[in-house]
Amino acid sequence: MSLKEKLDGRREEFKKIAPPEAQEIMHRATEDLRNSGILERALKVGDRGPGFELKNVEGNLVRSYELLKSGPLVLAFYRGKW
């Protein structure tokens, strides 16, 4: 199953369980982001991101340049509960 298929499935499940008010808020927020121009400023596939130092879940400092020594790096941001 492709990522697009998985995301489409998640979207359909969300439509079944989320109250209409929550869906409207989410759609409005998404449209506001699109209208802000953020997509034009976002990194694209293949772009290099800036180096960084962040604490991991255990509170230890990690550096992007050290992580990249082991191969490609993927970042995931948890937005929290809607």
C-alpha positions, 0 to 999 in steps of 0.5 A: 500500500502506498503512502497516498493510499494510507493517508487517504484511508486515514482521512476517510476514517477521520471523517467517520469519527470526527464531529463535523465541527472538528472537521470544519476547524481542521479544514479552515486551519489547513486552508489558512496555512495554504493561503499564508504562503507557507508551502512556497517557503517549505523545504522540498524533496531533496532540499537540505535542511539546516543543522540542528541540536535538539533534546531527544525523548530521554532529554539527551542532546542530539546533533543532526550532523552526528545522526547524518553520519549513519545515513539519511535522517527523517524528522517526525513532529508530533502535533499532539491530540486534535 
